[in-house]
Amino acid sequence: MELILKVKDLAKSFGAKKAVDRISFGVPRGEIMGLLGPNGAGKTTAIRMIMGILPPDAGEIGFNFNGHFQPLDKSKIGYLPEERGLYEDVKVADNLVYLAGLKGKPAGEARREAQQWLERLDLVSYADQKLEKLSKGMQQKVQFVASILHRPPLVLFDEPFSGLDPVNQDFFKEIIRELRAGGTTILLSAHQMNLVEELCDSIFLINHGREVLSGKLQEIKESYKENIVELRYDPAEDGSFLKMIPGLRILQEQPGLAVMRYHGSAGINALLQELGSRLTISAITVEKPPLHEIFVETVRERGEEVEVA
C-alpha cells in the first residue's frame, strides 16, 4: 500500500486547548480517506496544518507525488476549505481561470474545462456573473470546481457537504466517486459520518483532537461486536421466545416483524440458525450499526464525552 500523504505525531494547541493531540495517519494512493469526528474535534485544524496554513507545534507532514516524500507543493493539491474563499466581485469563470492559473494550468485550457464543469453543474448561464450574485449553494459548487480544475493528484475536502441540500449532496458524492475512479486521492473531512461513510475506503476518527478509531472502514465495521437484525416471519407464529435469547435486544416488534440488536456470545450464525428452526422466515437482514453509533460507543467505552463545538 503506497501512501500519498503521511502525517506523524501532529500536534497543535491554542492556549490551554489541545486542538490536535499527536495524531498519525497515512492516506493510501487512489483511495478516499475520511477524517471524521464531531464539530470541534480538530479536523479543520489538522487540514490547515497539512495545507501549510497553520504551523504545527510538533509533528511531520510529507507528500509522495514522485516516489519519495517531500514538503508541501500546493500545485499538486486541491483544497476545498471549510470557510470557502473565492473573489465575490469577480465573474465566476474568471475566478476559476485565475485560481487554476495559480496552480500552473494554462488559461485557455482552464477556461475550456471550467466551461464544461459549469455546464455539468447547471451554472453555465452564470459564467459571466459576479460570484456575489449567486446563492450560497451555487457558490459552493463553484468553489468545488476551483479545488479540482487543475487536476491535482491529491484533494482535501473540508466539510464539502455543509449547506447543501440532499440532491446536491448526492451529486457531489457522485463526482467524488468519479475522481477516485480517475485515480485522484481524496482526504475528506466531515462531521456527518452517516452521510459520508458510504464514500470512504478508510477512516480516521478523532475526538478532542485524539484518535478514536482508524483503518479500513469495512474491517472496523465487521469487527464491531453488535449487529442489527431485521426479521420478517409468518405473523401467525409466536415470536415471544425472541425476548429470551441472550444478547438479543428488541427495538421494534409487531406480528411478523422484529427489529433487534444482537451481541450474543453464540455469534450471528447461531442466532440465524435458531430463528430459522423456530419461525417461517420470509426475509431477514443483518447489518452493522452506522459509523456514528460505533464512534459514540467507542468514545464512551474510553470514558470520554463526545466533543461538541
SULHUSUL-V301143 format. One record per residue. N is the residue number from 1. RES is the residue in three letters. SS is DSSP state (a for helix, b for strand, c for the rest). NEAR is the number of other ideal C-beta (glycine too) atoms within 12 Angstrom. D_LAST is the distance of its C-alpha to the last C-alpha in whole Angstrom. Layout:
# SULHUSUL-V301143
N	RES	SS	NEAR	D_LAST
N	RES	SS	NEAR	D_LAST
This chain:
# SULHUSUL-V301143
1	MET	c	16	35
2	GLU	c	19	35
3	LEU	b	28	31
4	ILE	b	37	30
5	LEU	b	41	27
6	LYS	b	29	27
7	VAL	b	36	24
8	LYS	b	20	25
9	ASP	b	20	23
10	LEU	b	40	21
11	ALA	b	29	19
12	LYS	b	32	17
13	SER	b	21	16
14	PHE	b	16	15
15	GLY	c	8	17
16	ALA	c	6	16
17	LYS	b	17	13
18	LYS	b	24	14
19	ALA	b	33	12
20	VAL	b	41	14
21	ASP	b	28	17
22	ARG	b	26	20
23	ILE	b	40	20
24	SER	b	26	23
25	PHE	b	33	24
26	GLY	b	29	26
27	VAL	b	42	26
28	PRO	b	27	30
29	ARG	c	27	32
30	GLY	c	22	32
31	GLU	c	34	29
32	ILE	b	41	25
33	MET	b	43	23
34	GLY	b	46	19
35	LEU	b	46	17
36	LEU	b	45	14
37	GLY	c	46	11
38	PRO	c	28	8
39	ASN	c	22	5
40	GLY	c	22	4
41	ALA	c	38	8
42	GLY	c	41	10
43	LYS	a	45	12
44	THR	a	35	12
45	THR	a	36	13
46	ALA	a	41	16
47	ILE	a	42	17
48	ARG	a	29	18
49	MET	a	33	20
50	ILE	a	43	22
51	MET	c	34	22
52	GLY	c	18	24
53	ILE	c	23	21
54	LEU	c	23	20
55	PRO	c	18	22
56	PRO	c	29	21
57	ASP	c	21	22
58	ALA	b	20	24
59	GLY	b	25	25
60	GLU	b	23	27
61	ILE	b	39	26
62	GLY	b	24	29
63	PHE	b	34	30
64	ASN	b	25	33
65	PHE	c	24	35
66	ASN	c	12	38
67	GLY	c	11	39
68	HIS	c	13	38
69	PHE	b	21	34
70	GLN	b	17	34
71	PRO	c	16	31
72	LEU	c	25	29
73	ASP	c	23	31
74	LYS	a	23	29
75	SER	a	21	32
76	LYS	a	28	32
77	ILE	b	37	28
78	GLY	b	36	26
79	TYR	b	39	23
80	LEU	b	42	21
81	PRO	c	27	18
82	GLU	c	30	15
83	GLU	c	17	16
84	ARG	c	29	19
85	GLY	c	21	22
86	LEU	c	32	26
87	TYR	c	22	28
88	GLU	c	19	28
89	ASP	c	13	32
90	VAL	c	23	33
91	LYS	b	26	35
92	VAL	a	38	33
93	ALA	a	35	35
94	ASP	a	26	36
95	ASN	a	38	32
96	LEU	a	42	32
97	VAL	a	33	36
98	TYR	a	24	35
99	LEU	a	36	32
100	ALA	a	32	34
101	GLY	a	22	36
102	LEU	a	19	34
103	LYS	c	28	34
104	GLY	c	19	37
105	LYS	c	27	38
106	PRO	c	15	41
107	ALA	a	21	41
108	GLY	a	13	43
109	GLU	a	20	42
110	ALA	a	30	38
111	ARG	a	26	40
112	ARG	a	19	41
113	GLU	a	25	38
114	ALA	a	38	36
115	GLN	a	25	38
116	GLN	a	19	38
117	TRP	a	33	35
118	LEU	a	32	35
119	GLU	a	18	37
120	ARG	a	19	35
121	LEU	c	32	32
122	ASP	c	18	34
123	LEU	c	34	34
124	VAL	a	21	37
125	SER	a	16	38
126	TYR	a	30	36
127	ALA	c	30	37
128	ASP	c	20	38
129	GLN	c	24	36
130	LYS	b	21	33
131	LEU	a	34	30
132	GLU	a	19	29
133	LYS	a	20	31
134	LEU	c	29	29
135	SER	c	18	26
136	LYS	a	20	23
137	GLY	a	26	23
138	MET	a	31	27
139	GLN	a	30	25
140	GLN	a	35	23
141	LYS	a	41	26
142	VAL	a	44	27
143	GLN	a	41	25
144	PHE	a	42	25
145	VAL	a	42	29
146	ALA	a	42	28
147	SER	a	41	26
148	ILE	a	40	29
149	LEU	c	38	32
150	HIS	c	34	34
151	ARG	c	25	34
152	PRO	c	34	32
153	PRO	c	31	32
154	LEU	b	42	28
155	VAL	b	43	25
156	LEU	b	46	22
157	PHE	b	45	20
158	ASP	b	36	16
159	GLU	c	34	14
160	PRO	c	43	18
161	PHE	c	34	18
162	SER	c	30	15
163	GLY	c	22	17
164	LEU	c	26	20
165	ASP	c	17	22
166	PRO	a	13	24
167	VAL	a	14	27
168	ASN	a	25	25
169	GLN	a	28	23
170	ASP	a	18	26
171	PHE	a	23	28
172	PHE	a	38	25
173	LYS	a	30	25
174	GLU	a	18	29
175	ILE	a	31	29
176	ILE	a	38	27
177	ARG	a	22	29
178	GLU	a	20	32
179	LEU	a	33	31
180	ARG	a	29	31
181	ALA	a	14	34
182	GLY	c	17	36
183	GLY	c	17	34
184	THR	c	32	31
185	THR	b	35	29
186	ILE	b	47	25
187	LEU	b	52	22
188	LEU	b	46	19
189	SER	b	44	15
190	ALA	b	46	14
191	HIS	c	35	11
192	GLN	c	30	14
193	MET	a	40	16
194	ASN	a	22	19
195	LEU	a	27	19
196	VAL	a	39	20
197	GLU	c	32	21
198	GLU	c	25	25
199	LEU	c	36	25
200	CYS	c	38	24
201	ASP	c	30	27
202	SER	b	34	25
203	ILE	b	42	21
204	PHE	b	44	19
205	LEU	b	44	16
206	ILE	b	45	14
207	ASN	b	37	11
208	HIS	c	30	10
209	GLY	c	32	12
210	ARG	b	28	15
211	GLU	b	32	17
212	VAL	b	36	17
213	LEU	b	35	20
214	SER	b	28	22
215	GLY	b	26	25
216	LYS	b	21	27
217	LEU	a	33	25
218	GLN	a	17	28
219	GLU	a	15	29
220	ILE	a	29	26
221	LYS	a	29	26
222	GLU	a	18	30
223	SER	a	16	30
224	TYR	c	28	27
225	LYS	c	21	29
226	GLU	c	27	29
227	ASN	b	31	30
228	ILE	b	28	30
229	VAL	b	36	34
230	GLU	b	25	35
231	LEU	b	38	39
232	ARG	b	24	41
233	TYR	b	27	45
234	ASP	c	17	48
235	PRO	c	17	47
236	ALA	c	10	50
237	GLU	c	21	49
238	ASP	c	17	48
239	GLY	c	30	44
240	SER	a	14	44
241	PHE	a	17	45
242	LEU	a	31	41
243	LYS	a	15	40
244	MET	a	14	42
245	ILE	c	29	41
246	PRO	c	16	39
247	GLY	c	24	35
248	LEU	b	32	35
249	ARG	b	21	33
250	ILE	b	24	34
251	LEU	b	19	31
252	GLN	b	17	33
253	GLU	b	21	37
254	GLN	b	14	40
255	PRO	c	15	43
256	GLY	c	21	43
257	LEU	b	26	39
258	ALA	b	36	37
259	VAL	b	24	33
260	MET	b	32	33
261	ARG	b	29	31
262	TYR	b	37	33
263	HIS	c	23	32
264	GLY	c	24	36
265	SER	c	13	38
266	ALA	c	17	41
267	GLY	c	17	38
268	ILE	a	30	38
269	ASN	a	14	41
270	ALA	a	18	43
271	LEU	a	30	41
272	LEU	a	25	42
273	GLN	a	16	46
274	GLU	a	27	46
275	LEU	a	32	44
276	GLY	a	16	47
277	SER	a	12	50
278	ARG	a	21	49
279	LEU	c	29	48
280	THR	c	19	49
281	ILE	b	24	46
282	SER	b	17	45
283	ALA	b	17	42
284	ILE	b	27	39
285	THR	b	19	36
286	VAL	b	23	34
287	GLU	b	21	31
288	LYS	b	28	28
289	PRO	c	28	25
290	PRO	c	23	22
291	LEU	a	34	20
292	HIS	a	30	17
293	GLU	a	22	19
294	ILE	a	32	20
295	PHE	a	39	17
296	VAL	a	25	16
297	GLU	a	24	19
298	THR	a	30	19
299	VAL	a	27	16
300	ARG	a	15	18
301	GLU	a	15	21
302	ARG	c	18	20
303	GLY	c	9	19
304	GLU	c	22	15
305	GLU	c	14	12
306	VAL	c	26	10
307	GLU	c	28	7
308	VAL	c	13	4
309	ALA	c	16	0
